[in-house]
Amino acid sequence: MKASKFLRLKARFAQASEVIVEAAKEVSVVVEKAVKEIVEAEQTVEKIVEEVKEVVEEAKPIVEAPIEEVKPTKKKVVKDA
């Protein structure tokens, strides 16, 4: 292999390496941002779950309270002839 061809290939390899390193840095930043958003979403879901639990606890006595019996009404049923 000629020296000039070797130097061109070496330069291309260096450029490719630089592109790969920059891409890896960008991916790292995106992943870090995604992780932060997931953590925030988890915290939001935990808060909502706690609020739902509180509402359920407040509603339990109402749901478990005896319901007055509904008295049937006396209505005539007319059948079609």
PDB file with SEQRES, HELIX, SHEET and CRYST1 records, atoms N, CA, C and O in Angstrom:
SEQRES   1 A   81  MET LYS ALA SER LYS PHE LEU ARG LEU LYS ALA ARG PHE          
SEQRES   2 A   81  ALA GLN ALA SER GLU VAL ILE VAL GLU ALA ALA LYS GLU          
SEQRES   3 A   81  VAL SER VAL VAL VAL GLU LYS ALA VAL LYS GLU ILE VAL          
SEQRES   4 A   81  GLU ALA GLU GLN THR VAL GLU LYS ILE VAL GLU GLU VAL          
SEQRES   5 A   81  LYS GLU VAL VAL GLU GLU ALA LYS PRO ILE VAL GLU ALA          
SEQRES   6 A   81  PRO ILE GLU GLU VAL LYS PRO THR LYS LYS LYS VAL VAL          
SEQRES   7 A   81  LYS ASP ALA                                                  
HELIX    1 AA1 ALA A    3  GLU A   64  1                                  62    
CRYST1    1.000    1.000    1.000  90.00  90.00  90.00 P 1           1          
ATOM      1  N   MET A   1       0.850  -1.167   0.000  1.00  0.00           N  
ATOM      2  CA  MET A   1       0.000   0.000   0.000  1.00  0.00           C  
ATOM      3  C   MET A   1       0.899   1.234   0.000  1.00  0.00           C  
ATOM      4  O   MET A   1       1.891   1.312   0.725  1.00  0.00           O  
ATOM      5  N   LYS A   2       0.520   2.181  -0.828  1.00  0.00           N  
ATOM      6  CA  LYS A   2       1.314   3.404  -0.910  1.00  0.00           C  
ATOM      7  C   LYS A   2       1.087   4.258   0.326  1.00  0.00           C  
ATOM      8  O   LYS A   2       0.030   4.195   0.955  1.00  0.00           O  
ATOM      9  N   ALA A   3       2.069   5.040   0.658  1.00  0.00           N  
ATOM     10  CA  ALA A   3       1.991   5.903   1.842  1.00  0.00           C  
ATOM     11  C   ALA A   3       0.862   6.918   1.714  1.00  0.00           C  
ATOM     12  O   ALA A   3       0.169   7.188   2.695  1.00  0.00           O  
ATOM     13  N   SER A   4       0.661   7.487   0.525  1.00  0.00           N  
ATOM     14  CA  SER A   4      -0.387   8.509   0.351  1.00  0.00           C  
ATOM     15  C   SER A   4      -1.775   7.893   0.549  1.00  0.00           C  
ATOM     16  O   SER A   4      -2.648   8.508   1.162  1.00  0.00           O  
ATOM     17  N   LYS A   5      -1.975   6.683   0.031  1.00  0.00           N  
ATOM     18  CA  LYS A   5      -3.262   6.003   0.209  1.00  0.00           C  
ATOM     19  C   LYS A   5      -3.482   5.679   1.691  1.00  0.00           C  
ATOM     20  O   LYS A   5      -4.584   5.830   2.218  1.00  0.00           O  
ATOM     21  N   PHE A   6      -2.433   5.239   2.332  1.00  0.00           N  
ATOM     22  CA  PHE A   6      -2.514   4.934   3.765  1.00  0.00           C  
ATOM     23  C   PHE A   6      -2.890   6.189   4.558  1.00  0.00           C  
ATOM     24  O   PHE A   6      -3.730   6.117   5.455  1.00  0.00           O  
ATOM     25  N   LEU A   7      -2.288   7.322   4.244  1.00  0.00           N  
ATOM     26  CA  LEU A   7      -2.589   8.570   4.958  1.00  0.00           C  
ATOM     27  C   LEU A   7      -4.026   9.016   4.717  1.00  0.00           C  
ATOM     28  O   LEU A   7      -4.687   9.517   5.626  1.00  0.00           O  
ATOM     29  N   ARG A   8      -4.521   8.828   3.460  1.00  0.00           N  
ATOM     30  CA  ARG A   8      -5.930   9.179   3.174  1.00  0.00           C  
ATOM     31  C   ARG A   8      -6.873   8.292   3.983  1.00  0.00           C  
ATOM     32  O   ARG A   8      -7.840   8.777   4.571  1.00  0.00           O  
ATOM     33  N   LEU A   9      -6.589   7.009   4.009  1.00  0.00           N  
ATOM     34  CA  LEU A   9      -7.424   6.082   4.777  1.00  0.00           C  
ATOM     35  C   LEU A   9      -7.365   6.394   6.265  1.00  0.00           C  
ATOM     36  O   LEU A   9      -8.371   6.311   6.971  1.00  0.00           O  
ATOM     37  N   LYS A  10      -6.181   6.753   6.728  1.00  0.00           N  
ATOM     38  CA  LYS A  10      -6.020   7.107   8.143  1.00  0.00           C  
ATOM     39  C   LYS A  10      -6.845   8.353   8.467  1.00  0.00           C  
ATOM     40  O   LYS A  10      -7.481   8.423   9.519  1.00  0.00           O  
ATOM     41  N   ALA A  11      -6.835   9.335   7.563  1.00  0.00           N  
ATOM     42  CA  ALA A  11      -7.614  10.562   7.767  1.00  0.00           C  
ATOM     43  C   ALA A  11      -9.108  10.256   7.759  1.00  0.00           C  
ATOM     44  O   ALA A  11      -9.853  10.784   8.585  1.00  0.00           O  
ATOM     45  N   ARG A  12      -9.548   9.410   6.835  1.00  0.00           N  
ATOM     46  CA  ARG A  12     -10.973   9.022   6.793  1.00  0.00           C  
ATOM     47  C   ARG A  12     -11.380   8.285   8.070  1.00  0.00           C  
ATOM     48  O   ARG A  12     -12.457   8.515   8.620  1.00  0.00           O  
ATOM     49  N   PHE A  13     -10.518   7.417   8.517  1.00  0.00           N  
ATOM     50  CA  PHE A  13     -10.804   6.689   9.753  1.00  0.00           C  
ATOM     51  C   PHE A  13     -10.922   7.658  10.929  1.00  0.00           C  
ATOM     52  O   PHE A  13     -11.797   7.509  11.782  1.00  0.00           O  
ATOM     53  N   ALA A  14     -10.034   8.652  10.966  1.00  0.00           N  
ATOM     54  CA  ALA A  14     -10.088   9.650  12.039  1.00  0.00           C  
ATOM     55  C   ALA A  14     -11.396  10.428  11.972  1.00  0.00           C  
ATOM     56  O   ALA A  14     -12.011  10.695  13.005  1.00  0.00           O  
ATOM     57  N   GLN A  15     -11.831  10.796  10.756  1.00  0.00           N  
ATOM     58  CA  GLN A  15     -13.098  11.509  10.608  1.00  0.00           C  
ATOM     59  C   GLN A  15     -14.264  10.627  11.053  1.00  0.00           C  
ATOM     60  O   GLN A  15     -15.161  11.085  11.761  1.00  0.00           O  
ATOM     61  N   ALA A  16     -14.247   9.367  10.637  1.00  0.00           N  
ATOM     62  CA  ALA A  16     -15.314   8.442  11.015  1.00  0.00           C  
ATOM     63  C   ALA A  16     -15.353   8.254  12.530  1.00  0.00           C  
ATOM     64  O   ALA A  16     -16.425   8.200  13.134  1.00  0.00           O  
ATOM     65  N   SER A  17     -14.186   8.158  13.124  1.00  0.00           N  
ATOM     66  CA  SER A  17     -14.120   8.014  14.581  1.00  0.00           C  
ATOM     67  C   SER A  17     -14.711   9.234  15.273  1.00  0.00           C  
ATOM     68  O   SER A  17     -15.432   9.108  16.263  1.00  0.00           O  
ATOM     69  N   GLU A  18     -14.403  10.409  14.748  1.00  0.00           N  
ATOM     70  CA  GLU A  18     -14.927  11.646  15.327  1.00  0.00           C  
ATOM     71  C   GLU A  18     -16.449  11.701  15.208  1.00  0.00           C  
ATOM     72  O   GLU A  18     -17.140  12.099  16.145  1.00  0.00           O  
ATOM     73  N   VAL A  19     -16.958  11.298  14.051  1.00  0.00           N  
ATOM     74  CA  VAL A  19     -18.419  11.271  13.856  1.00  0.00           C  
ATOM     75  C   VAL A  19     -19.064  10.306  14.841  1.00  0.00           C  
ATOM     76  O   VAL A  19     -20.098  10.616  15.433  1.00  0.00           O  
ATOM     77  N   ILE A  20     -18.461   9.151  15.014  1.00  0.00           N  
ATOM     78  CA  ILE A  20     -19.011   8.156  15.938  1.00  0.00           C  
ATOM     79  C   ILE A  20     -18.995   8.686  17.367  1.00  0.00           C  
ATOM     80  O   ILE A  20     -19.967   8.511  18.101  1.00  0.00           O  
ATOM     81  N   VAL A  21     -17.915   9.325  17.766  1.00  0.00           N  
ATOM     82  CA  VAL A  21     -17.818   9.874  19.127  1.00  0.00           C  
ATOM     83  C   VAL A  21     -18.886  10.942  19.337  1.00  0.00           C  
ATOM     84  O   VAL A  21     -19.541  10.957  20.379  1.00  0.00           O  
ATOM     85  N   GLU A  22     -19.073  11.835  18.366  1.00  0.00           N  
ATOM     86  CA  GLU A  22     -20.093  12.888  18.488  1.00  0.00           C  
ATOM     87  C   GLU A  22     -21.493  12.289  18.546  1.00  0.00           C  
ATOM     88  O   GLU A  22     -22.333  12.730  19.331  1.00  0.00           O  
ATOM     89  N   ALA A  23     -21.736  11.292  17.721  1.00  0.00           N  
ATOM     90  CA  ALA A  23     -23.040  10.631  17.732  1.00  0.00           C  
ATOM     91  C   ALA A  23     -23.294   9.962  19.076  1.00  0.00           C  
ATOM     92  O   ALA A  23     -24.408  10.015  19.597  1.00  0.00           O  
ATOM     93  N   ALA A  24     -22.277   9.338  19.634  1.00  0.00           N  
ATOM     94  CA  ALA A  24     -22.415   8.682  20.942  1.00  0.00           C  
ATOM     95  C   ALA A  24     -22.732   9.706  22.024  1.00  0.00           C  
ATOM     96  O   ALA A  24     -23.537   9.440  22.917  1.00  0.00           O  
ATOM     97  N   LYS A  25     -22.100  10.879  21.948  1.00  0.00           N  
ATOM     98  CA  LYS A  25     -22.381  11.940  22.916  1.00  0.00           C  
ATOM     99  C   LYS A  25     -23.830  12.401  22.804  1.00  0.00           C  
ATOM    100  O   LYS A  25     -24.508  12.599  23.812  1.00  0.00           O  
ATOM    101  N   GLU A  26     -24.302  12.572  21.554  1.00  0.00           N  
ATOM    102  CA  GLU A  26     -25.690  13.002  21.355  1.00  0.00           C  
ATOM    103  C   GLU A  26     -26.669  11.954  21.865  1.00  0.00           C  
ATOM    104  O   GLU A  26     -27.672  12.291  22.494  1.00  0.00           O  
ATOM    105  N   VAL A  27     -26.378  10.684  21.595  1.00  0.00           N  
ATOM    106  CA  VAL A  27     -27.238   9.608  22.090  1.00  0.00           C  
ATOM    107  C   VAL A  27     -27.257   9.616  23.609  1.00  0.00           C  
ATOM    108  O   VAL A  27     -28.305   9.419  24.224  1.00  0.00           O  
ATOM    109  N   SER A  28     -26.110   9.840  24.208  1.00  0.00           N  
ATOM    110  CA  SER A  28     -26.019   9.881  25.662  1.00  0.00           C  
ATOM    111  C   SER A  28     -26.894  10.996  26.229  1.00  0.00           C  
ATOM    112  O   SER A  28     -27.593  10.797  27.223  1.00  0.00           O  
ATOM    113  N   VAL A  29     -26.854  12.150  25.606  1.00  0.00           N  
ATOM    114  CA  VAL A  29     -27.671  13.278  26.070  1.00  0.00           C  
ATOM    115  C   VAL A  29     -29.155  12.948  25.943  1.00  0.00           C  
ATOM    116  O   VAL A  29     -29.938  13.225  26.852  1.00  0.00           O  
ATOM    117  N   VAL A  30     -29.535  12.358  24.820  1.00  0.00           N  
ATOM    118  CA  VAL A  30     -30.942  11.996  24.606  1.00  0.00           C  
ATOM    119  C   VAL A  30     -31.396  10.962  25.628  1.00  0.00           C  
ATOM    120  O   VAL A  30     -32.500  11.058  26.163  1.00  0.00           O  
ATOM    121  N   VAL A  31     -30.556   9.981  25.897  1.00  0.00           N  
ATOM    122  CA  VAL A  31     -30.904   8.930  26.865  1.00  0.00           C  
ATOM    123  C   VAL A  31     -31.042   9.530  28.267  1.00  0.00           C  
ATOM    124  O   VAL A  31     -31.975   9.193  28.996  1.00  0.00           O  
ATOM    125  N   GLU A  32     -30.121  10.415  28.644  1.00  0.00           N  
ATOM    126  CA  GLU A  32     -30.212  11.060  29.955  1.00  0.00           C  
ATOM    127  C   GLU A  32     -31.511  11.850  30.085  1.00  0.00           C  
ATOM    128  O   GLU A  32     -32.168  11.806  31.125  1.00  0.00           O  
ATOM    129  N   LYS A  33     -31.875  12.563  29.039  1.00  0.00           N  
ATOM    130  CA  LYS A  33     -33.124  13.341  29.056  1.00  0.00           C  
ATOM    131  C   LYS A  33     -34.329  12.410  29.182  1.00  0.00           C  
ATOM    132  O   LYS A  33     -35.261  12.686  29.938  1.00  0.00           O  
ATOM    133  N   ALA A  34     -34.302  11.309  28.438  1.00  0.00           N  
ATOM    134  CA  ALA A  34     -35.401  10.343  28.504  1.00  0.00           C  
ATOM    135  C   ALA A  34     -35.526   9.741  29.897  1.00  0.00           C  
ATOM    136  O   ALA A  34     -36.634   9.553  30.401  1.00  0.00           O  
ATOM    137  N   VAL A  35     -34.400   9.441  30.513  1.00  0.00           N  
ATOM    138  CA  VAL A  35     -34.415   8.872  31.870  1.00  0.00           C  
ATOM    139  C   VAL A  35     -35.032   9.871  32.848  1.00  0.00           C  
ATOM    140  O   VAL A  35     -35.836   9.492  33.700  1.00  0.00           O  
ATOM    141  N   LYS A  36     -34.656  11.144  32.727  1.00  0.00           N  
ATOM    142  CA  LYS A  36     -35.223  12.175  33.603  1.00  0.00           C  
ATOM    143  C   LYS A  36     -36.732  12.269  33.414  1.00  0.00           C  
ATOM    144  O   LYS A  36     -37.477  12.373  34.389  1.00  0.00           O  
ATOM    145  N   GLU A  37     -37.187  12.234  32.156  1.00  0.00           N  
ATOM    146  CA  GLU A  37     -38.618  12.311  31.881  1.00  0.00           C  
ATOM    147  C   GLU A  37     -39.353  11.095  32.437  1.00  0.00           C  
ATOM    148  O   GLU A  37     -40.469  11.218  32.941  1.00  0.00           O  
ATOM    149  N   ILE A  38     -38.732   9.927  32.346  1.00  0.00           N  
ATOM    150  CA  ILE A  38     -39.359   8.714  32.885  1.00  0.00           C  
ATOM    151  C   ILE A  38     -39.467   8.806  34.395  1.00  0.00           C  
ATOM    152  O   ILE A  38     -40.491   8.429  34.966  1.00  0.00           O  
ATOM    153  N   VAL A  39     -38.427   9.300  35.051  1.00  0.00           N  
ATOM    154  CA  VAL A  39     -38.458   9.450  36.509  1.00  0.00           C  
ATOM    155  C   VAL A  39     -39.558  10.434  36.907  1.00  0.00           C  
ATOM    156  O   VAL A  39     -40.298  10.189  37.860  1.00  0.00           O  
ATOM    157  N   GLU A  40     -39.665  11.547  36.178  1.00  0.00           N  
ATOM    158  CA  GLU A  40     -40.719  12.519  36.462  1.00  0.00           C  
ATOM    159  C   GLU A  40     -42.096  11.902  36.257  1.00  0.00           C  
ATOM    160  O   GLU A  40     -43.008  12.134  37.051  1.00  0.00           O  
ATOM    161  N   ALA A  41     -42.247  11.121  35.203  1.00  0.00           N  
ATOM    162  CA  ALA A  41     -43.527  10.463  34.939  1.00  0.00           C  
ATOM    163  C   ALA A  41     -43.862   9.469  36.044  1.00  0.00           C  
ATOM    164  O   ALA A  41     -45.014   9.381  36.470  1.00  0.00           O  
ATOM    165  N   GLU A  42     -42.872   8.726  36.509  1.00  0.00           N  
ATOM    166  CA  GLU A  42     -43.086   7.785  37.613  1.00  0.00           C  
ATOM    167  C   GLU A  42     -43.562   8.510  38.861  1.00  0.00           C  
ATOM    168  O   GLU A  42     -44.478   8.051  39.543  1.00  0.00           O  
ATOM    169  N   GLN A  43     -42.940   9.643  39.157  1.00  0.00           N  
ATOM    170  CA  GLN A  43     -43.330  10.415  40.330  1.00  0.00           C  
ATOM    171  C   GLN A  43     -44.758  10.932  40.186  1.00  0.00           C  
ATOM    172  O   GLN A  43     -45.521  10.936  41.152  1.00  0.00           O  
ATOM    173  N   THR A  44     -45.117  11.367  38.985  1.00  0.00           N  
ATOM    174  CA  THR A  44     -46.474  11.841  38.739  1.00  0.00           C  
ATOM    175  C   THR A  44     -47.477  10.714  38.924  1.00  0.00           C  
ATOM    176  O   THR A  44     -48.532  10.904  39.528  1.00  0.00           O  
ATOM    177  N   VAL A  45     -47.142   9.538  38.400  1.00  0.00           N  
ATOM    178  CA  VAL A  45     -48.038   8.386  38.537  1.00  0.00           C  
ATOM    179  C   VAL A  45     -48.193   8.012  40.008  1.00  0.00           C  
ATOM    180  O   VAL A  45     -49.297   7.696  40.452  1.00  0.00           O  
ATOM    181  N   GLU A  46     -47.100   8.044  40.766  1.00  0.00           N  
ATOM    182  CA  GLU A  46     -47.176   7.729  42.196  1.00  0.00           C  
ATOM    183  C   GLU A  46     -48.099   8.708  42.924  1.00  0.00           C  
ATOM    184  O   GLU A  46     -48.884   8.304  43.782  1.00  0.00           O  
ATOM    185  N   LYS A  47     -48.002   9.997  42.579  1.00  0.00           N  
ATOM    186  CA  LYS A  47     -48.877  10.994  43.198  1.00  0.00           C  
ATOM    187  C   LYS A  47     -50.336  10.720  42.853  1.00  0.00           C  
ATOM    188  O   LYS A  47     -51.210  10.808  43.715  1.00  0.00           O  
ATOM    189  N   ILE A  48     -50.596  10.388  41.589  1.00  0.00           N  
ATOM    190  CA  ILE A  48     -51.970  10.105  41.164  1.00  0.00           C  
ATOM    191  C   ILE A  48     -52.502   8.874  41.873  1.00  0.00           C  
ATOM    192  O   ILE A  48     -53.660   8.854  42.290  1.00  0.00           O  
ATOM    193  N   VAL A  49     -51.676   7.849  42.015  1.00  0.00           N  
ATOM    194  CA  VAL A  49     -52.097   6.631  42.710  1.00  0.00           C  
ATOM    195  C   VAL A  49     -52.466   6.959  44.154  1.00  0.00           C  
ATOM    196  O   VAL A  49     -53.473   6.467  44.663  1.00  0.00           O  
ATOM    197  N   GLU A  50     -51.664   7.779  44.809  1.00  0.00           N  
ATOM    198  CA  GLU A  50     -51.971   8.163  46.190  1.00  0.00           C  
ATOM    199  C   GLU A  50     -53.287   8.936  46.258  1.00  0.00           C  
ATOM    200  O   GLU A  50     -54.083   8.719  47.171  1.00  0.00           O  
ATOM    201  N   GLU A  51     -53.522   9.838  45.300  1.00  0.00           N  
ATOM    202  CA  GLU A  51     -54.769  10.602  45.281  1.00  0.00           C  
ATOM    203  C   GLU A  51     -55.961   9.673  45.071  1.00  0.00           C  
ATOM    204  O   GLU A  51     -56.999   9.841  45.710  1.00  0.00           O  
ATOM    205  N   VAL A  52     -55.816   8.695  44.178  1.00  0.00           N  
ATOM    206  CA  VAL A  52     -56.901   7.749  43.927  1.00  0.00           C  
ATOM    207  C   VAL A  52     -57.178   6.924  45.184  1.00  0.00           C  
ATOM    208  O   VAL A  52     -58.335   6.673  45.519  1.00  0.00           O  
ATOM    209  N   LYS A  53     -56.128   6.505  45.873  1.00  0.00           N  
ATOM    210  CA  LYS A  53     -56.310   5.745  47.116  1.00  0.00           C  
ATOM    211  C   LYS A  53     -57.095   6.571  48.128  1.00  0.00           C  
ATOM    212  O   LYS A  53     -57.989   6.050  48.795  1.00  0.00           O  
ATOM    213  N   GLU A  54     -56.765   7.859  48.246  1.00  0.00           N  
ATOM    214  CA  GLU A  54     -57.472   8.733  49.173  1.00  0.00           C  
ATOM    215  C   GLU A  54     -58.946   8.851  48.803  1.00  0.00           C  
ATOM    216  O   GLU A  54     -59.814   8.803  49.674  1.00  0.00           O  
ATOM    217  N   VAL A  55     -59.224   9.005  47.522  1.00  0.00           N  
ATOM    218  CA  VAL A  55     -60.609   9.120  47.068  1.00  0.00           C  
ATOM    219  C   VAL A  55     -61.361   7.827  47.338  1.00  0.00           C  
ATOM    220  O   VAL A  55     -62.519   7.856  47.753  1.00  0.00           O  
ATOM    221  N   VAL A  56     -60.714   6.698  47.108  1.00  0.00           N  
ATOM    222  CA  VAL A  56     -61.355   5.405  47.365  1.00  0.00           C  
ATOM    223  C   VAL A  56     -61.668   5.270  48.850  1.00  0.00           C  
ATOM    224  O   VAL A  56     -62.756   4.825  49.216  1.00  0.00           O  
ATOM    225  N   GLU A  57     -60.726   5.649  49.704  1.00  0.00           N  
ATOM    226  CA  GLU A  57     -60.963   5.571  51.152  1.00  0.00           C  
ATOM    227  C   GLU A  57     -62.129   6.478  51.557  1.00  0.00           C  
ATOM    228  O   GLU A  57     -62.932   6.106  52.413  1.00  0.00           O  
ATOM    229  N   GLU A  58     -62.225   7.660  50.952  1.00  0.00           N  
ATOM    230  CA  GLU A  58     -63.327   8.565  51.262  1.00  0.00           C  
ATOM    231  C   GLU A  58     -64.656   8.004  50.759  1.00  0.00           C  
ATOM    232  O   GLU A  58     -65.698   8.226  51.377  1.00  0.00           O  
ATOM    233  N   ALA A  59     -64.622   7.283  49.647  1.00  0.00           N  
ATOM    234  CA  ALA A  59     -65.856   6.779  49.052  1.00  0.00           C  
ATOM    235  C   ALA A  59     -66.330   5.468  49.683  1.00  0.00           C  
ATOM    236  O   ALA A  59     -67.502   5.116  49.549  1.00  0.00           O  
ATOM    237  N   LYS A  60     -65.463   4.756  50.354  1.00  0.00           N  
ATOM    238  CA  LYS A  60     -65.831   3.463  50.937  1.00  0.00           C  
ATOM    239  C   LYS A  60     -67.071   3.545  51.822  1.00  0.00           C  
ATOM    240  O   LYS A  60     -68.005   2.768  51.622  1.00  0.00           O  
ATOM    241  N   PRO A  61     -67.115   4.458  52.795  1.00  0.00           N  
ATOM    242  CA  PRO A  61     -68.297   4.503  53.656  1.00  0.00           C  
ATOM    243  C   PRO A  61     -69.585   4.769  52.873  1.00  0.00           C  
ATOM    244  O   PRO A  61     -70.648   4.252  53.216  1.00  0.00           O  
ATOM    245  N   ILE A  62     -69.481   5.564  51.841  1.00  0.00           N  
ATOM    246  CA  ILE A  62     -70.671   5.872  51.043  1.00  0.00           C  
ATOM    247  C   ILE A  62     -71.130   4.632  50.290  1.00  0.00           C  
ATOM    248  O   ILE A  62     -72.325   4.344  50.232  1.00  0.00           O  
ATOM    249  N   VAL A  63     -70.199   3.908  49.721  1.00  0.00           N  
ATOM    250  CA  VAL A  63     -70.543   2.718  48.952  1.00  0.00           C  
ATOM    251  C   VAL A  63     -71.037   1.613  49.866  1.00  0.00           C  
ATOM    252  O   VAL A  63     -71.952   0.873  49.504  1.00  0.00           O  
ATOM    253  N   GLU A  64     -70.452   1.492  51.032  1.00  0.00           N  
ATOM    254  CA  GLU A  64     -70.814   0.412  51.942  1.00  0.00           C  
ATOM    255  C   GLU A  64     -72.083   0.722  52.756  1.00  0.00           C  
ATOM    256  O   GLU A  64     -72.650  -0.172  53.384  1.00  0.00           O  
ATOM    257  N   ALA A  65     -72.516   1.960  52.744  1.00  0.00           N  
ATOM    258  CA  ALA A  65     -73.716   2.328  53.490  1.00  0.00           C  
ATOM    259  C   ALA A  65     -74.926   1.602  52.899  1.00  0.00           C  
ATOM    260  O   ALA A  65     -75.005   1.381  51.691  1.00  0.00           O  
ATOM    261  N   PRO A  66     -75.861   1.237  53.770  1.00  0.00           N  
ATOM    262  CA  PRO A  66     -77.043   0.539  53.256  1.00  0.00           C  
ATOM    263  C   PRO A  66     -77.842   1.458  52.318  1.00  0.00           C  
ATOM    264  O   PRO A  66     -77.975   2.660  52.545  1.00  0.00           O  
ATOM    265  N   ILE A  67     -78.348   0.853  51.290  1.00  0.00           N  
ATOM    266  CA  ILE A  67     -79.137   1.596  50.313  1.00  0.00           C  
ATOM    267  C   ILE A  67     -80.602   1.295  50.589  1.00  0.00           C  
ATOM    268  O   ILE A  67     -80.998   0.141  50.751  1.00  0.00           O  
ATOM    269  N   GLU A  68     -81.400   2.365  50.640  1.00  0.00           N  
ATOM    270  CA  GLU A  68     -82.825   2.162  50.889  1.00  0.00           C  
ATOM    271  C   GLU A  68     -83.416   1.367  49.738  1.00  0.00           C  
ATOM    272  O   GLU A  68     -83.082   1.556  48.569  1.00  0.00           O  
ATOM    273  N   GLU A  69     -84.312   0.465  50.130  1.00  0.00           N  
ATOM    274  CA  GLU A  69     -84.936  -0.372  49.120  1.00  0.00           C  
ATOM    275  C   GLU A  69     -85.899   0.470  48.288  1.00  0.00           C  
ATOM    276  O   GLU A  69     -86.680   1.262  48.816  1.00  0.00           O  
ATOM    277  N   VAL A  70     -85.825   0.282  47.015  1.00  0.00           N  
ATOM    278  CA  VAL A  70     -86.721   1.014  46.120  1.00  0.00           C  
ATOM    279  C   VAL A  70     -88.005   0.220  46.019  1.00  0.00           C  
ATOM    280  O   VAL A  70     -88.005  -0.963  45.679  1.00  0.00           O  
ATOM    281  N   LYS A  71     -89.115   0.907  46.328  1.00  0.00           N  
ATOM    282  CA  LYS A  71     -90.401   0.220  46.274  1.00  0.00           C  
ATOM    283  C   LYS A  71     -90.906   0.223  44.839  1.00  0.00           C  
ATOM    284  O   LYS A  71     -90.845   1.237  44.143  1.00  0.00           O  
ATOM    285  N   PRO A  72     -91.407  -0.936  44.408  1.00  0.00           N  
ATOM    286  CA  PRO A  72     -91.916  -0.997  43.028  1.00  0.00           C  
ATOM    287  C   PRO A  72     -93.201  -0.184  42.901  1.00  0.00           C  
ATOM    288  O   PRO A  72     -94.005  -0.115  43.832  1.00  0.00           O  
ATOM    289  N   THR A  73     -93.374   0.416  41.760  1.00  0.00           N  
ATOM    290  CA  THR A  73     -94.605   1.177  41.512  1.00  0.00           C  
ATOM    291  C   THR A  73     -95.595   0.270  40.812  1.00  0.00           C  
ATOM    292  O   THR A  73     -95.226  -0.664  40.100  1.00  0.00           O  
ATOM    293  N   LYS A  74     -96.852   0.569  41.034  1.00  0.00           N  
ATOM    294  CA  LYS A  74     -97.890  -0.254  40.412  1.00  0.00           C  
ATOM    295  C   LYS A  74     -98.323   0.426  39.113  1.00  0.00           C  
ATOM    296  O   LYS A  74     -99.016   1.444  39.115  1.00  0.00           O  
ATOM    297  N   LYS A  75     -97.896  -0.162  38.031  1.00  0.00           N  
ATOM    298  CA  LYS A  75     -98.277   0.352  36.716  1.00  0.00           C  
ATOM    299  C   LYS A  75     -98.812  -0.803  35.906  1.00  0.00           C  
ATOM    300  O   LYS A  75     -98.312  -1.925  35.985  1.00  0.00           O  
ATOM    301  N   LYS A  76     -99.855  -0.510  35.114  1.00  0.00           N  
ATOM    302  CA  LYS A  76    -100.410  -1.541  34.262  1.00  0.00           C  
ATOM    303  C   LYS A  76     -99.553  -1.628  33.004  1.00  0.00           C  
ATOM    304  O   LYS A  76     -99.137  -0.621  32.431  1.00  0.00           O  
ATOM    305  N   VAL A  77     -99.314  -2.837  32.610  1.00  0.00           N  
ATOM    306  CA  VAL A  77     -98.588  -3.070  31.370  1.00  0.00           C  
ATOM    307  C   VAL A  77     -99.601  -3.338  30.288  1.00  0.00           C  
ATOM    308  O   VAL A  77    -100.399  -4.271  30.383  1.00  0.00           O  
ATOM    309  N   VAL A  78     -99.566  -2.517  29.258  1.00  0.00           N  
ATOM    310  CA  VAL A  78    -100.511  -2.685  28.156  1.00  0.00           C  
ATOM    311  C   VAL A  78     -99.793  -3.462  27.056  1.00  0.00           C  
ATOM    312  O   VAL A  78     -98.718  -3.085  26.590  1.00  0.00           O  
ATOM    313  N   LYS A  79    -100.434  -4.563  26.662  1.00  0.00           N  
ATOM    314  CA  LYS A  79     -99.847  -5.386  25.622  1.00  0.00           C  
ATOM    315  C   LYS A  79    -100.438  -4.985  24.274  1.00  0.00           C  
ATOM    316  O   LYS A  79    -101.625  -4.678  24.163  1.00  0.00           O  
ATOM    317  N   ASP A  80     -99.605  -4.994  23.280  1.00  0.00           N  
ATOM    318  CA  ASP A  80    -100.100  -4.697  21.923  1.00  0.00           C  
ATOM    319  C   ASP A  80    -100.978  -5.854  21.448  1.00  0.00           C  
ATOM    320  O   ASP A  80    -100.693  -7.023  21.708  1.00  0.00           O  
ATOM    321  N   ALA A  81    -102.051  -5.496  20.747  1.00  0.00           N  
ATOM    322  CA  ALA A  81    -102.973  -6.537  20.276  1.00  0.00           C  
ATOM    323  C   ALA A  81    -102.541  -7.156  18.999  1.00  0.00           C  
ATOM    324  O   ALA A  81    -103.219  -8.045  18.484  1.00  0.00           O  
TER     325      ALA A  81                                                      
END                                                                             
